[in-house]
Amino acid sequence: MRRALLISLAAMGLMAAEPAPTPDRPLADTAQEARAQALFDDIRCVVCQHEAIADSPAGVAADMRRLVREEIAAGRTDAQIRAGLVDRYGDYILFRPPVRAGTWLLWFGPFLLVLIAGAVLLLRGRKSALSEAPPLSSDEEKALADRLANDDAAP
């Protein structure tokens, strides 16, 4: 019984796996294919999220490569193709999203965090530098007075 359950689970896992993508068919025009390859490097795979569609083995990336090639063959510009992908998937699809109000945090957030961290460190350093030293104990005061009284050298 247990063996049959394991076999059925393994079979379901194999059936749930993504089918292999169809092989890419490059465009006949080498200039158009070069444009497509340049666009592939700028577009993020929605499955892998850290890879460009040029490097991704995911089926969705293969579909996106095919779509880009079809758009190029239809005569669309690179900007039109990027705009269409952004409309469909959002700014995240591009490795270099445009600078606008919705992406300010993405572009300037890291710099803002560094500035805030620097300000915090600066304020903490000033606060500790400005804080008073603890008062001397009576033994320390006596030792200091003796040393100052016996010290003939000028400061």
N, C-alpha and C positions, 0 to 999 in steps of 0.2 A: 504494500500500500504506500509506504513512504517513498519507495523508488519511483512509483508511478507519479506521485505528486511532484517529485523533483524533476522528472522528465517533462511533465506538463509545464512546470514553471520555466524551465530552460527553453522550451519551445515557444512559450509566450514572449519571453525576452528576445528571442531571435526574430520573431514576427514584428515586434515593436521597434526594432532597429531601423534607422533611416536607410532607405535604399540608396545605392551608389548613384552619384550624379552622372548625368550623361556627359560624355567627353566634350570639351570645348571645341568649337569650330571657329577658327580665326577668320576674320574678314579678308576678302580677296585683295582689297586695296591695302598696301603696307602702311600708308600714311594714316588711314582710318584705324588700322589695328594698333599702330603706335599710340594714337589718341586714346583708344580703348584701354591699352595697358597702363597709360599714365593715369587715367581715371580709376582703374582698378586699385591703384596704390593709394588713392585719396579716399576711398570709400570703405567704411568699416563693415565687417561681417556682423549681422545682427545676432547670429548664433554664437560665434566665438568671442565677439566684442573686443578682443585685443589684437585681432589680425585684420589685415586688409583682405578684400574679397579675392585679390590676386593670389594670396597664399593659403586661403581657407579651403579645406576639403569638404566643407558642409554643402549639402544640396542647395540650401538657400543661397549660398554664395555663388554656386554655379548658375542658378536662376538669375541672380542679379547681374552676373557677367554677361549672360545671354541677353538680358534686357538692355544693358548698356550698349552692346554691339548692335542690337536692333535699332536703338535710338540713333546711334551714329549713322547707320546705314540709311535711316529715314531722313537724315540731313539736319538733325538737331545739333545745337552748339553744346559745348561742355557746360556752360552756365545753365542752359535749359535742362540738361540731363541732371545736373546737381540739384536744381530747383525742384524737379519732379521727384527725386529721391527724398529730398527734405520734406516735401509735402506729404509723402507717403510714410516716412519713418521718423521724421523730426530731425533737428540739428545734430543729434547724436550720431547719425549715420556718417557724417563727415569727420575725418580726423582733424581738420582745421575748420571748425564752424565759423560763420561770419560773426563779426563783432557787432552786436546790437543789444538792446535793452535786456532781452531774454537770456543772453549769454555773457553778460558782464561778470557775473559771479564765476563762471567758468574761466574766463580770461584773466580777471583781475583778482579773484579770490586768493590764490596762492601768495600774491604780493601783499595783499591786505593782511593775511595771516602772519607773514614775516614782519610787517610793520607793527602789528599788535604785539607779537612776541618780543620784538626789540624794545618797544615802549615799556612793556611790563618789566623786562630785565633792567632797563635804564632806571625806572622808578624804584625798583627794589634796591638797586645799587646805591642810588642817592639816599634812600631812606635809611639804609644801614650805615652809610657814611655820615649822615647827619645825626644819627642817634648818639646820645651821650654815653660816655664810658661809665661803667659802674663806679661808685665812690670807693676810695681807698679805705682799707681797714686801718685800725689804729696802729698795728704793727708796721704796715706799709708806709703810713704817714711818718712814723718815727724814723724808719730807715731812710726815707727820702729827705727828711729834715737833717739827719746826720750827714748824709752824703753831700747835700748842698752846703752845709756849714763847713765841711772838711775840704771841699773842692775849691782850689785856688785858681784853677785855669778858667780863662774866659770862654764863653760859649762859642 
